[in-house]
Amino acid sequence: MRPDLTGRAHGRALVAAVLDYATGAHPDTTLRVTIAGFNARAQRVWQSARFEEQQRLVRASDDMEFQVMTRPPE
């Protein structure tokens, strides 16, 4: 999402559009999203779409943490 649009309640609409496309194009595939560890707002939006944390990764170049979340096919 464009940074200037964050925090304006567009997150759920964005997630819905992504899920509509992804489940239509890949109906039998587990979906995955990777989110910066500091981005609690994005984590909550994806959790509300039934994504669950699977692991946390740390980028070696700068020690930045990321959360990997998945959602099984419906």
PDB file of N, CA, C, O and CB in Angstrom:
ATOM      1  N   MET A   1       0.843  -1.160   0.000  1.00  0.00           N
ATOM      2  CA  MET A   1       0.000   0.000   0.000  1.00  0.00           C
ATOM      3  C   MET A   1       0.896   1.233   0.000  1.00  0.00           C
ATOM      4  O   MET A   1       1.963   1.239   0.613  1.00  0.00           O
ATOM      5  CB  MET A   1      -0.963  -0.008   1.211  1.00  0.00           C
ATOM      6  N   ARG A   2       0.460   2.249  -0.677  1.00  0.00           N
ATOM      7  CA  ARG A   2       1.216   3.494  -0.679  1.00  0.00           C
ATOM      8  C   ARG A   2       1.302   4.034   0.749  1.00  0.00           C
ATOM      9  O   ARG A   2       0.301   4.062   1.464  1.00  0.00           O
ATOM     10  CB  ARG A   2       0.563   4.538  -1.628  1.00  0.00           C
ATOM     11  N   PRO A   3       2.484   4.459   1.160  1.00  0.00           N
ATOM     12  CA  PRO A   3       2.650   4.938   2.540  1.00  0.00           C
ATOM     13  C   PRO A   3       1.696   6.055   2.934  1.00  0.00           C
ATOM     14  O   PRO A   3       1.286   6.125   4.093  1.00  0.00           O
ATOM     15  CB  PRO A   3       4.048   5.412   2.738  1.00  0.00           C
ATOM     16  N   ASP A   4       1.331   6.930   2.004  1.00  0.00           N
ATOM     17  CA  ASP A   4       0.439   8.036   2.355  1.00  0.00           C
ATOM     18  C   ASP A   4      -1.000   7.580   2.595  1.00  0.00           C
ATOM     19  O   ASP A   4      -1.821   8.357   3.083  1.00  0.00           O
ATOM     20  CB  ASP A   4       0.462   9.081   1.260  1.00  0.00           C
ATOM     21  N   LEU A   5      -1.313   6.327   2.256  1.00  0.00           N
ATOM     22  CA  LEU A   5      -2.662   5.799   2.478  1.00  0.00           C
ATOM     23  C   LEU A   5      -2.771   4.937   3.731  1.00  0.00           C
ATOM     24  O   LEU A   5      -3.869   4.510   4.090  1.00  0.00           O
ATOM     25  CB  LEU A   5      -3.096   4.994   1.282  1.00  0.00           C
ATOM     26  N   THR A   6      -1.658   4.676   4.398  1.00  0.00           N
ATOM     27  CA  THR A   6      -1.715   3.842   5.595  1.00  0.00           C
ATOM     28  C   THR A   6      -2.399   4.596   6.732  1.00  0.00           C
ATOM     29  O   THR A   6      -2.340   5.824   6.808  1.00  0.00           O
ATOM     30  CB  THR A   6      -0.300   3.399   6.018  1.00  0.00           C
ATOM     31  N   GLY A   7      -3.043   3.842   7.607  1.00  0.00           N
ATOM     32  CA  GLY A   7      -3.698   4.434   8.765  1.00  0.00           C
ATOM     33  C   GLY A   7      -5.026   5.082   8.455  1.00  0.00           C
ATOM     34  O   GLY A   7      -5.552   5.832   9.277  1.00  0.00           O
ATOM     35  N   ARG A   8      -5.586   4.809   7.276  1.00  0.00           N
ATOM     36  CA  ARG A   8      -6.862   5.413   6.891  1.00  0.00           C
ATOM     37  C   ARG A   8      -7.946   4.368   6.657  1.00  0.00           C
ATOM     38  O   ARG A   8      -8.889   4.596   5.900  1.00  0.00           O
ATOM     39  CB  ARG A   8      -6.683   6.252   5.641  1.00  0.00           C
ATOM     40  N   ALA A   9      -7.803   3.233   7.309  1.00  0.00           N
ATOM     41  CA  ALA A   9      -8.799   2.145   7.251  1.00  0.00           C
ATOM     42  C   ALA A   9      -8.949   1.527   5.869  1.00  0.00           C
ATOM     43  O   ALA A   9     -10.029   1.051   5.522  1.00  0.00           O
ATOM     44  CB  ALA A   9     -10.139   2.658   7.702  1.00  0.00           C
ATOM     45  N   HIS A  10      -7.882   1.527   5.074  1.00  0.00           N
ATOM     46  CA  HIS A  10      -7.909   0.876   3.762  1.00  0.00           C
ATOM     47  C   HIS A  10      -7.352  -0.546   3.816  1.00  0.00           C
ATOM     48  O   HIS A  10      -7.435  -1.275   2.827  1.00  0.00           O
ATOM     49  CB  HIS A  10      -7.117   1.700   2.754  1.00  0.00           C
ATOM     50  N   GLY A  11      -6.793  -0.948   4.940  1.00  0.00           N
ATOM     51  CA  GLY A  11      -6.116  -2.236   5.048  1.00  0.00           C
ATOM     52  C   GLY A  11      -6.999  -3.426   4.740  1.00  0.00           C
ATOM     53  O   GLY A  11      -6.601  -4.323   3.996  1.00  0.00           O
ATOM     54  N   ARG A  12      -8.186  -3.442   5.302  1.00  0.00           N
ATOM     55  CA  ARG A  12      -9.080  -4.582   5.071  1.00  0.00           C
ATOM     56  C   ARG A  12      -9.517  -4.658   3.614  1.00  0.00           C
ATOM     57  O   ARG A  12      -9.639  -5.753   3.064  1.00  0.00           O
ATOM     58  CB  ARG A  12     -10.309  -4.487   5.979  1.00  0.00           C
ATOM     59  N   ALA A  13      -9.753  -3.523   2.988  1.00  0.00           N
ATOM     60  CA  ALA A  13     -10.129  -3.521   1.568  1.00  0.00           C
ATOM     61  C   ALA A  13      -8.975  -4.025   0.710  1.00  0.00           C
ATOM     62  O   ALA A  13      -9.188  -4.771  -0.246  1.00  0.00           O
ATOM     63  CB  ALA A  13     -10.549  -2.103   1.115  1.00  0.00           C
ATOM     64  N   LEU A  14      -7.770  -3.626   1.045  1.00  0.00           N
ATOM     65  CA  LEU A  14      -6.597  -4.100   0.310  1.00  0.00           C
ATOM     66  C   LEU A  14      -6.455  -5.614   0.465  1.00  0.00           C
ATOM     67  O   LEU A  14      -6.260  -6.322  -0.523  1.00  0.00           O
ATOM     68  CB  LEU A  14      -5.317  -3.384   0.804  1.00  0.00           C
ATOM     69  N   VAL A  15      -6.550  -6.108   1.687  1.00  0.00           N
ATOM     70  CA  VAL A  15      -6.429  -7.549   1.938  1.00  0.00           C
ATOM     71  C   VAL A  15      -7.533  -8.302   1.195  1.00  0.00           C
ATOM     72  O   VAL A  15      -7.268  -9.351   0.609  1.00  0.00           O
ATOM     73  CB  VAL A  15      -6.498  -7.851   3.462  1.00  0.00           C
ATOM     74  N   ALA A  16      -8.750  -7.793   1.209  1.00  0.00           N
ATOM     75  CA  ALA A  16      -9.858  -8.451   0.505  1.00  0.00           C
ATOM     76  C   ALA A  16      -9.571  -8.537  -0.990  1.00  0.00           C
ATOM     77  O   ALA A  16      -9.829  -9.571  -1.607  1.00  0.00           O
ATOM     78  CB  ALA A  16     -11.181  -7.694   0.748  1.00  0.00           C
ATOM     79  N   ALA A  17      -9.045  -7.473  -1.578  1.00  0.00           N
ATOM     80  CA  ALA A  17      -8.725  -7.486  -3.008  1.00  0.00           C
ATOM     81  C   ALA A  17      -7.610  -8.484  -3.315  1.00  0.00           C
ATOM     82  O   ALA A  17      -7.680  -9.209  -4.307  1.00  0.00           O
ATOM     83  CB  ALA A  17      -8.316  -6.081  -3.475  1.00  0.00           C
ATOM     84  N   VAL A  18      -6.595  -8.521  -2.473  1.00  0.00           N
ATOM     85  CA  VAL A  18      -5.494  -9.470  -2.660  1.00  0.00           C
ATOM     86  C   VAL A  18      -6.018 -10.900  -2.554  1.00  0.00           C
ATOM     87  O   VAL A  18      -5.672 -11.751  -3.373  1.00  0.00           O
ATOM     88  CB  VAL A  18      -4.370  -9.225  -1.617  1.00  0.00           C
ATOM     89  N   LEU A  19      -6.850 -11.164  -1.551  1.00  0.00           N
ATOM     90  CA  LEU A  19      -7.380 -12.511  -1.361  1.00  0.00           C
ATOM     91  C   LEU A  19      -8.313 -12.921  -2.498  1.00  0.00           C
ATOM     92  O   LEU A  19      -8.292 -14.076  -2.921  1.00  0.00           O
ATOM     93  CB  LEU A  19      -8.115 -12.600  -0.033  1.00  0.00           C
ATOM     94  N   ASP A  20      -9.126 -11.999  -2.997  1.00  0.00           N
ATOM     95  CA  ASP A  20      -9.994 -12.312  -4.133  1.00  0.00           C
ATOM     96  C   ASP A  20      -9.160 -12.751  -5.332  1.00  0.00           C
ATOM     97  O   ASP A  20      -9.467 -13.751  -5.982  1.00  0.00           O
ATOM     98  CB  ASP A  20     -10.865 -11.094  -4.505  1.00  0.00           C
ATOM     99  N   TYR A  21      -8.113 -12.000  -5.613  1.00  0.00           N
ATOM    100  CA  TYR A  21      -7.256 -12.352  -6.738  1.00  0.00           C
ATOM    101  C   TYR A  21      -6.530 -13.675  -6.487  1.00  0.00           C
ATOM    102  O   TYR A  21      -6.567 -14.573  -7.328  1.00  0.00           O
ATOM    103  CB  TYR A  21      -6.242 -11.234  -7.000  1.00  0.00           C
ATOM    104  N   ALA A  22      -5.880 -13.794  -5.348  1.00  0.00           N
ATOM    105  CA  ALA A  22      -5.037 -14.962  -5.063  1.00  0.00           C
ATOM    106  C   ALA A  22      -5.852 -16.252  -5.006  1.00  0.00           C
ATOM    107  O   ALA A  22      -5.429 -17.272  -5.550  1.00  0.00           O
ATOM    108  CB  ALA A  22      -4.293 -14.765  -3.744  1.00  0.00           C
ATOM    109  N   THR A  23      -7.005 -16.221  -4.359  1.00  0.00           N
ATOM    110  CA  THR A  23      -7.804 -17.445  -4.271  1.00  0.00           C
ATOM    111  C   THR A  23      -8.444 -17.788  -5.610  1.00  0.00           C
ATOM    112  O   THR A  23      -8.699 -18.960  -5.886  1.00  0.00           O
ATOM    113  CB  THR A  23      -8.886 -17.299  -3.200  1.00  0.00           C
ATOM    114  N   GLY A  24      -8.705 -16.796  -6.439  1.00  0.00           N
ATOM    115  CA  GLY A  24      -9.226 -17.065  -7.774  1.00  0.00           C
ATOM    116  C   GLY A  24      -8.168 -17.650  -8.693  1.00  0.00           C
ATOM    117  O   GLY A  24      -8.444 -18.568  -9.464  1.00  0.00           O
ATOM    118  N   ALA A  25      -6.965 -17.119  -8.608  1.00  0.00           N
ATOM    119  CA  ALA A  25      -5.875 -17.578  -9.467  1.00  0.00           C
ATOM    120  C   ALA A  25      -5.235 -18.864  -8.972  1.00  0.00           C
ATOM    121  O   ALA A  25      -4.730 -19.652  -9.772  1.00  0.00           O
ATOM    122  CB  ALA A  25      -4.826 -16.508  -9.578  1.00  0.00           C
ATOM    123  N   HIS A  26      -5.247 -19.086  -7.673  1.00  0.00           N
ATOM    124  CA  HIS A  26      -4.580 -20.247  -7.059  1.00  0.00           C
ATOM    125  C   HIS A  26      -5.465 -20.832  -5.962  1.00  0.00           C
ATOM    126  O   HIS A  26      -5.121 -20.739  -4.783  1.00  0.00           O
ATOM    127  CB  HIS A  26      -3.189 -19.848  -6.478  1.00  0.00           C
ATOM    128  N   PRO A  27      -6.594 -21.430  -6.325  1.00  0.00           N
ATOM    129  CA  PRO A  27      -7.572 -21.838  -5.309  1.00  0.00           C
ATOM    130  C   PRO A  27      -7.108 -22.912  -4.329  1.00  0.00           C
ATOM    131  O   PRO A  27      -7.636 -22.990  -3.220  1.00  0.00           O
ATOM    132  CB  PRO A  27      -8.780 -22.321  -5.984  1.00  0.00           C
ATOM    133  N   ASP A  28      -6.152 -23.729  -4.703  1.00  0.00           N
ATOM    134  CA  ASP A  28      -5.731 -24.835  -3.836  1.00  0.00           C
ATOM    135  C   ASP A  28      -4.356 -24.605  -3.218  1.00  0.00           C
ATOM    136  O   ASP A  28      -3.651 -25.558  -2.886  1.00  0.00           O
ATOM    137  CB  ASP A  28      -5.720 -26.131  -4.621  1.00  0.00           C
ATOM    138  N   THR A  29      -3.984 -23.358  -3.067  1.00  0.00           N
ATOM    139  CA  THR A  29      -2.648 -23.020  -2.597  1.00  0.00           C
ATOM    140  C   THR A  29      -2.699 -22.346  -1.231  1.00  0.00           C
ATOM    141  O   THR A  29      -3.547 -21.487  -0.986  1.00  0.00           O
ATOM    142  CB  THR A  29      -1.946 -22.116  -3.604  1.00  0.00           C
ATOM    143  N   THR A  30      -1.795 -22.734  -0.349  1.00  0.00           N
ATOM    144  CA  THR A  30      -1.633 -22.018   0.913  1.00  0.00           C
ATOM    145  C   THR A  30      -1.051 -20.646   0.606  1.00  0.00           C
ATOM    146  O   THR A  30      -0.050 -20.535  -0.101  1.00  0.00           O
ATOM    147  CB  THR A  30      -0.717 -22.810   1.910  1.00  0.00           C
ATOM    148  N   LEU A  31      -1.674 -19.610   1.134  1.00  0.00           N
ATOM    149  CA  LEU A  31      -1.221 -18.247   0.887  1.00  0.00           C
ATOM    150  C   LEU A  31      -0.234 -17.828   1.969  1.00  0.00           C
ATOM    151  O   LEU A  31      -0.319 -18.268   3.116  1.00  0.00           O
ATOM    152  CB  LEU A  31      -2.416 -17.272   0.835  1.00  0.00           C
ATOM    153  N   ARG A  32       0.702 -16.969   1.577  1.00  0.00           N
ATOM    154  CA  ARG A  32       1.755 -16.534   2.504  1.00  0.00           C
ATOM    155  C   ARG A  32       1.952 -15.033   2.369  1.00  0.00           C
ATOM    156  O   ARG A  32       1.899 -14.479   1.271  1.00  0.00           O
ATOM    157  CB  ARG A  32       3.091 -17.287   2.233  1.00  0.00           C
ATOM    158  N   VAL A  33       2.177 -14.392   3.496  1.00  0.00           N
ATOM    159  CA  VAL A  33       2.509 -12.971   3.511  1.00  0.00           C
ATOM    160  C   VAL A  33       3.674 -12.785   4.480  1.00  0.00           C
ATOM    161  O   VAL A  33       3.736 -13.435   5.524  1.00  0.00           O
ATOM    162  CB  VAL A  33       1.268 -12.088   3.924  1.00  0.00           C
ATOM    163  N   THR A  34       4.589 -11.895   4.125  1.00  0.00           N
ATOM    164  CA  THR A  34       5.729 -11.574   4.986  1.00  0.00           C
ATOM    165  C   THR A  34       5.624 -10.103   5.360  1.00  0.00           C
ATOM    166  O   THR A  34       5.514  -9.239   4.490  1.00  0.00           O
ATOM    167  CB  THR A  34       7.101 -11.886   4.277  1.00  0.00           C
ATOM    168  N   ILE A  35       5.660  -9.824   6.656  1.00  0.00           N
ATOM    169  CA  ILE A  35       5.424  -8.477   7.171  1.00  0.00           C
ATOM    170  C   ILE A  35       6.585  -8.073   8.069  1.00  0.00           C
ATOM    171  O   ILE A  35       7.101  -8.889   8.833  1.00  0.00           O
ATOM    172  CB  ILE A  35       4.079  -8.400   7.944  1.00  0.00           C
ATOM    173  N   ALA A  36       6.988  -6.823   7.974  1.00  0.00           N
ATOM    174  CA  ALA A  36       8.030  -6.308   8.856  1.00  0.00           C
ATOM    175  C   ALA A  36       7.583  -6.477  10.313  1.00  0.00           C
ATOM    176  O   ALA A  36       6.430  -6.214  10.653  1.00  0.00           O
ATOM    177  CB  ALA A  36       8.340  -4.810   8.537  1.00  0.00           C
ATOM    178  N   GLY A  37       8.499  -6.912  11.150  1.00  0.00           N
ATOM    179  CA  GLY A  37       8.186  -7.185  12.547  1.00  0.00           C
ATOM    180  C   GLY A  37       7.637  -6.002  13.312  1.00  0.00           C
ATOM    181  O   GLY A  37       6.867  -6.187  14.255  1.00  0.00           O
ATOM    182  N   PHE A  38       8.009  -4.790  12.933  1.00  0.00           N
ATOM    183  CA  PHE A  38       7.538  -3.595  13.637  1.00  0.00           C
ATOM    184  C   PHE A  38       6.124  -3.187  13.218  1.00  0.00           C
ATOM    185  O   PHE A  38       5.514  -2.342  13.872  1.00  0.00           O
ATOM    186  CB  PHE A  38       8.494  -2.443  13.393  1.00  0.00           C
ATOM    187  N   ASN A  39       5.592  -3.773  12.134  1.00  0.00           N
ATOM    188  CA  ASN A  39       4.336  -3.323  11.564  1.00  0.00           C
ATOM    189  C   ASN A  39       3.137  -4.043  12.197  1.00  0.00           C
ATOM    190  O   ASN A  39       2.506  -4.892  11.567  1.00  0.00           O
ATOM    191  CB  ASN A  39       4.344  -3.540  10.056  1.00  0.00           C
ATOM    192  N   ALA A  40       2.843  -3.697  13.424  1.00  0.00           N
ATOM    193  CA  ALA A  40       1.765  -4.348  14.173  1.00  0.00           C
ATOM    194  C   ALA A  40       0.408  -4.139  13.517  1.00  0.00           C
ATOM    195  O   ALA A  40      -0.448  -5.022  13.570  1.00  0.00           O
ATOM    196  CB  ALA A  40       1.728  -3.826  15.600  1.00  0.00           C
ATOM    197  N   ARG A  41       0.206  -2.997  12.908  1.00  0.00           N
ATOM    198  CA  ARG A  41      -1.077  -2.716  12.261  1.00  0.00           C
ATOM    199  C   ARG A  41      -1.329  -3.687  11.109  1.00  0.00           C
ATOM    200  O   ARG A  41      -2.425  -4.234  10.987  1.00  0.00           O
ATOM    201  CB  ARG A  41      -1.115  -1.266  11.748  1.00  0.00           C
ATOM    202  N   ALA A  42      -0.319  -3.902  10.265  1.00  0.00           N
ATOM    203  CA  ALA A  42      -0.453  -4.848   9.153  1.00  0.00           C
ATOM    204  C   ALA A  42      -0.633  -6.271   9.681  1.00  0.00           C
ATOM    205  O   ALA A  42      -1.413  -7.045   9.126  1.00  0.00           O
ATOM    206  CB  ALA A  42       0.781  -4.773   8.224  1.00  0.00           C
ATOM    207  N   GLN A  43       0.075  -6.612  10.734  1.00  0.00           N
ATOM    208  CA  GLN A  43      -0.063  -7.950  11.314  1.00  0.00           C
ATOM    209  C   GLN A  43      -1.502  -8.191  11.771  1.00  0.00           C
ATOM    210  O   GLN A  43      -2.049  -9.270  11.545  1.00  0.00           O
ATOM    211  CB  GLN A  43       0.911  -8.130  12.498  1.00  0.00           C
ATOM    212  N   ARG A  44      -2.112  -7.203  12.407  1.00  0.00           N
ATOM    213  CA  ARG A  44      -3.500  -7.346  12.875  1.00  0.00           C
ATOM    214  C   ARG A  44      -4.468  -7.503  11.698  1.00  0.00           C
ATOM    215  O   ARG A  44      -5.398  -8.306  11.765  1.00  0.00           O
ATOM    216  CB  ARG A  44      -3.906  -6.127  13.730  1.00  0.00           C
ATOM    217  N   VAL A  45      -4.253  -6.746  10.632  1.00  0.00           N
ATOM    218  CA  VAL A  45      -5.141  -6.834   9.470  1.00  0.00           C
ATOM    219  C   VAL A  45      -5.080  -8.227   8.856  1.00  0.00           C
ATOM    220  O   VAL A  45      -6.116  -8.816   8.550  1.00  0.00           O
ATOM    221  CB  VAL A  45      -4.767  -5.773   8.418  1.00  0.00           C
ATOM    222  N   TRP A  46      -3.875  -8.755   8.677  1.00  0.00           N
ATOM    223  CA  TRP A  46      -3.744 -10.087   8.082  1.00  0.00           C
ATOM    224  C   TRP A  46      -4.240 -11.172   9.032  1.00  0.00           C
ATOM    225  O   TRP A  46      -4.788 -12.175   8.576  1.00  0.00           O
ATOM    226  CB  TRP A  46      -2.287 -10.356   7.698  1.00  0.00           C
ATOM    227  N   GLN A  47      -4.065 -10.999  10.331  1.00  0.00           N
ATOM    228  CA  GLN A  47      -4.619 -11.959  11.290  1.00  0.00           C
ATOM    229  C   GLN A  47      -6.136 -11.975  11.215  1.00  0.00           C
ATOM    230  O   GLN A  47      -6.751 -13.032  11.352  1.00  0.00           O
ATOM    231  CB  GLN A  47      -4.165 -11.623  12.718  1.00  0.00           C
ATOM    232  N   SER A  48      -6.744 -10.821  10.999  1.00  0.00           N
ATOM    233  CA  SER A  48      -8.203 -10.763  10.887  1.00  0.00           C
ATOM    234  C   SER A  48      -8.692 -11.480   9.629  1.00  0.00           C
ATOM    235  O   SER A  48      -9.870 -11.824   9.527  1.00  0.00           O
ATOM    236  CB  SER A  48      -8.677  -9.304  10.878  1.00  0.00           C
ATOM    237  N   ALA A  49      -7.790 -11.704   8.674  1.00  0.00           N
ATOM    238  CA  ALA A  49      -8.115 -12.452   7.449  1.00  0.00           C
ATOM    239  C   ALA A  49      -7.742 -13.929   7.605  1.00  0.00           C
ATOM    240  O   ALA A  49      -7.608 -14.649   6.615  1.00  0.00           O
ATOM    241  CB  ALA A  49      -7.380 -11.842   6.225  1.00  0.00           C
ATOM    242  N   ARG A  50      -7.578 -14.369   8.837  1.00  0.00           N
ATOM    243  CA  ARG A  50      -7.301 -15.770   9.190  1.00  0.00           C
ATOM    244  C   ARG A  50      -5.899 -16.242   8.789  1.00  0.00           C
ATOM    245  O   ARG A  50      -5.693 -17.427   8.527  1.00  0.00           O
ATOM    246  CB  ARG A  50      -8.327 -16.664   8.537  1.00  0.00           C
ATOM    247  N   PHE A  51      -4.954 -15.330   8.742  1.00  0.00           N
ATOM    248  CA  PHE A  51      -3.555 -15.713   8.556  1.00  0.00           C
ATOM    249  C   PHE A  51      -2.963 -15.948   9.935  1.00  0.00           C
ATOM    250  O   PHE A  51      -3.288 -15.243  10.890  1.00  0.00           O
ATOM    251  CB  PHE A  51      -2.747 -14.615   7.764  1.00  0.00           C
ATOM    252  N   GLU A  52      -2.095 -16.939  10.033  1.00  0.00           N
ATOM    253  CA  GLU A  52      -1.455 -17.262  11.306  1.00  0.00           C
ATOM    254  C   GLU A  52       0.057 -17.228  11.153  1.00  0.00           C
ATOM    255  O   GLU A  52       0.603 -17.626  10.124  1.00  0.00           O
ATOM    256  CB  GLU A  52      -1.913 -18.643  11.816  1.00  0.00           C
ATOM    257  N   GLU A  53       0.722 -16.745  12.196  1.00  0.00           N
ATOM    258  CA  GLU A  53       2.182 -16.682  12.177  1.00  0.00           C
ATOM    259  C   GLU A  53       2.774 -18.085  12.102  1.00  0.00           C
ATOM    260  O   GLU A  53       2.369 -18.987  12.835  1.00  0.00           O
ATOM    261  CB  GLU A  53       2.709 -15.944  13.422  1.00  0.00           C
ATOM    262  N   GLN A  54       3.734 -18.249  11.208  1.00  0.00           N
ATOM    263  CA  GLN A  54       4.434 -19.521  11.068  1.00  0.00           C
ATOM    264  C   GLN A  54       5.880 -19.426  11.543  1.00  0.00           C
ATOM    265  O   GLN A  54       6.418 -20.375  12.113  1.00  0.00           O
ATOM    266  CB  GLN A  54       4.394 -19.982   9.621  1.00  0.00           C
ATOM    267  N   GLN A  55       6.500 -18.280  11.305  1.00  0.00           N
ATOM    268  CA  GLN A  55       7.876 -18.114  11.750  1.00  0.00           C
ATOM    269  C   GLN A  55       8.257 -16.635  11.713  1.00  0.00           C
ATOM    270  O   GLN A  55       7.566 -15.798  11.133  1.00  0.00           O
ATOM    271  CB  GLN A  55       8.840 -18.947  10.874  1.00  0.00           C
ATOM    272  N   ARG A  56       9.374 -16.361  12.352  1.00  0.00           N
ATOM    273  CA  ARG A  56       9.978 -15.022  12.304  1.00  0.00           C
ATOM    274  C   ARG A  56      11.371 -15.175  11.731  1.00  0.00           C
ATOM    275  O   ARG A  56      12.097 -16.118  12.046  1.00  0.00           O
ATOM    276  CB  ARG A  56      10.019 -14.342  13.727  1.00  0.00           C
ATOM    277  N   LEU A  57      11.726 -14.228  10.887  1.00  0.00           N
ATOM    278  CA  LEU A  57      13.033 -14.236  10.235  1.00  0.00           C
ATOM    279  C   LEU A  57      13.762 -12.949  10.574  1.00  0.00           C
ATOM    280  O   LEU A  57      13.142 -11.920  10.839  1.00  0.00           O
ATOM    281  CB  LEU A  57      12.893 -14.401   8.698  1.00  0.00           C
ATOM    282  N   VAL A  58      15.069 -13.018  10.563  1.00  0.00           N
ATOM    283  CA  VAL A  58      15.879 -11.819  10.780  1.00  0.00           C
ATOM    284  C   VAL A  58      16.779 -11.647   9.560  1.00  0.00           C
ATOM    285  O   VAL A  58      17.533 -12.551   9.199  1.00  0.00           O
ATOM    286  CB  VAL A  58      16.727 -11.921  12.110  1.00  0.00           C
ATOM    287  N   ARG A  59      16.690 -10.477   8.930  1.00  0.00           N
ATOM    288  CA  ARG A  59      17.532 -10.168   7.774  1.00  0.00           C
ATOM    289  C   ARG A  59      18.944  -9.896   8.256  1.00  0.00           C
ATOM    290  O   ARG A  59      19.162  -9.029   9.102  1.00  0.00           O
ATOM    291  CB  ARG A  59      16.978  -8.952   6.979  1.00  0.00           C
ATOM    292  N   ALA A  60      19.900 -10.634   7.719  1.00  0.00           N
ATOM    293  CA  ALA A  60      21.279 -10.571   8.188  1.00  0.00           C
ATOM    294  C   ALA A  60      21.918  -9.202   7.958  1.00  0.00           C
ATOM    295  O   ALA A  60      22.748  -8.769   8.758  1.00  0.00           O
ATOM    296  CB  ALA A  60      22.101 -11.635   7.501  1.00  0.00           C
ATOM    297  N   SER A  61      21.548  -8.522   6.891  1.00  0.00           N
ATOM    298  CA  SER A  61      22.231  -7.269   6.549  1.00  0.00           C
ATOM    299  C   SER A  61      21.986  -6.156   7.557  1.00  0.00           C
ATOM    300  O   SER A  61      22.835  -5.281   7.725  1.00  0.00           O
ATOM    301  CB  SER A  61      21.795  -6.805   5.188  1.00  0.00           C
ATOM    302  N   ASP A  62      20.828  -6.173   8.237  1.00  0.00           N
ATOM    303  CA  ASP A  62      20.529  -5.093   9.181  1.00  0.00           C
ATOM    304  C   ASP A  62      19.770  -5.556  10.430  1.00  0.00           C
ATOM    305  O   ASP A  62      19.296  -4.728  11.208  1.00  0.00           O
ATOM    306  CB  ASP A  62      19.728  -4.028   8.483  1.00  0.00           C
ATOM    307  N   ASP A  63      19.655  -6.865  10.622  1.00  0.00           N
ATOM    308  CA  ASP A  63      18.970  -7.442  11.780  1.00  0.00           C
ATOM    309  C   ASP A  63      17.487  -7.078  11.876  1.00  0.00           C
ATOM    310  O   ASP A  63      16.899  -7.141  12.955  1.00  0.00           O
ATOM    311  CB  ASP A  63      19.661  -7.004  13.030  1.00  0.00           C
ATOM    312  N   MET A  64      16.885  -6.696  10.747  1.00  0.00           N
ATOM    313  CA  MET A  64      15.453  -6.390  10.753  1.00  0.00           C
ATOM    314  C   MET A  64      14.647  -7.687  10.794  1.00  0.00           C
ATOM    315  O   MET A  64      14.930  -8.637  10.064  1.00  0.00           O
ATOM    316  CB  MET A  64      15.064  -5.546   9.507  1.00  0.00           C
ATOM    317  N   GLU A  65      13.632  -7.704  11.670  1.00  0.00           N
ATOM    318  CA  GLU A  65      12.800  -8.896  11.851  1.00  0.00           C
ATOM    319  C   GLU A  65      11.574  -8.847  10.935  1.00  0.00           C
ATOM    320  O   GLU A  65      11.000  -7.785  10.694  1.00  0.00           O
ATOM    321  CB  GLU A  65      12.360  -9.026  13.325  1.00  0.00           C
ATOM    322  N   PHE A  66      11.190 -10.018  10.433  1.00  0.00           N
ATOM    323  CA  PHE A  66       9.994 -10.173   9.616  1.00  0.00           C
ATOM    324  C   PHE A  66       9.162 -11.325  10.156  1.00  0.00           C
ATOM    325  O   PHE A  66       9.698 -12.290  10.702  1.00  0.00           O
ATOM    326  CB  PHE A  66      10.361 -10.411   8.131  1.00  0.00           C
ATOM    327  N   GLN A  67       7.864 -11.216  10.000  1.00  0.00           N
ATOM    328  CA  GLN A  67       6.931 -12.257  10.422  1.00  0.00           C
ATOM    329  C   GLN A  67       6.342 -12.897   9.162  1.00  0.00           C
ATOM    330  O   GLN A  67       5.840 -12.200   8.280  1.00  0.00           O
ATOM    331  CB  GLN A  67       5.798 -11.672  11.352  1.00  0.00           C
ATOM    332  N   VAL A  68       6.407 -14.220   9.087  1.00  0.00           N
ATOM    333  CA  VAL A  68       5.808 -14.956   7.969  1.00  0.00           C
ATOM    334  C   VAL A  68       4.486 -15.536   8.458  1.00  0.00           C
ATOM    335  O   VAL A  68       4.441 -16.250   9.460  1.00  0.00           O
ATOM    336  CB  VAL A  68       6.769 -16.093   7.435  1.00  0.00           C
ATOM    337  N   MET A  69       3.406 -15.218   7.734  1.00  0.00           N
ATOM    338  CA  MET A  69       2.070 -15.685   8.089  1.00  0.00           C
ATOM    339  C   MET A  69       1.488 -16.449   6.898  1.00  0.00           C
ATOM    340  O   MET A  69       1.736 -16.092   5.747  1.00  0.00           O
ATOM    341  CB  MET A  69       1.144 -14.489   8.498  1.00  0.00           C
ATOM    342  N   THR A  70       0.718 -17.495   7.176  1.00  0.00           N
ATOM    343  CA  THR A  70       0.088 -18.262   6.110  1.00  0.00           C
ATOM    344  C   THR A  70      -1.384 -18.494   6.402  1.00  0.00           C
ATOM    345  O   THR A  70      -1.860 -18.359   7.529  1.00  0.00           O
ATOM    346  CB  THR A  70       0.802 -19.594   5.918  1.00  0.00           C
ATOM    347  N   ARG A  71      -2.084 -18.852   5.324  1.00  0.00           N
ATOM    348  CA  ARG A  71      -3.499 -19.207   5.414  1.00  0.00           C
ATOM    349  C   ARG A  71      -3.731 -20.374   4.457  1.00  0.00           C
ATOM    350  O   ARG A  71      -3.438 -20.264   3.266  1.00  0.00           O
ATOM    351  CB  ARG A  71      -4.437 -17.977   5.069  1.00  0.00           C
ATOM    352  N   PRO A  72      -4.256 -21.491   4.968  1.00  0.00           N
ATOM    353  CA  PRO A  72      -4.478 -22.652   4.099  1.00  0.00           C
ATOM    354  C   PRO A  72      -5.621 -22.380   3.111  1.00  0.00           C
ATOM    355  O   PRO A  72      -6.437 -21.483   3.321  1.00  0.00           O
ATOM    356  CB  PRO A  72      -4.791 -23.909   4.949  1.00  0.00           C
ATOM    357  N   PRO A  73      -5.664 -23.168   2.035  1.00  0.00           N
ATOM    358  CA  PRO A  73      -6.775 -23.007   1.078  1.00  0.00           C
ATOM    359  C   PRO A  73      -8.114 -23.308   1.737  1.00  0.00           C
ATOM    360  O   PRO A  73      -8.190 -24.074   2.698  1.00  0.00           O
ATOM    361  CB  PRO A  73      -6.576 -23.926  -0.143  1.00  0.00           C
ATOM    362  N   GLU A  74      -9.156 -22.702   1.213  1.00  0.00           N
ATOM    363  CA  GLU A  74     -10.489 -22.930   1.792  1.00  0.00           C
ATOM    364  C   GLU A  74     -11.200 -24.029   1.051  1.00  0.00           C
ATOM    365  O   GLU A  74     -12.335 -24.367   1.388  1.00  0.00           O
ATOM    366  CB  GLU A  74     -11.331 -21.650   1.762  1.00  0.00           C
TER     367      GLU A  74
END
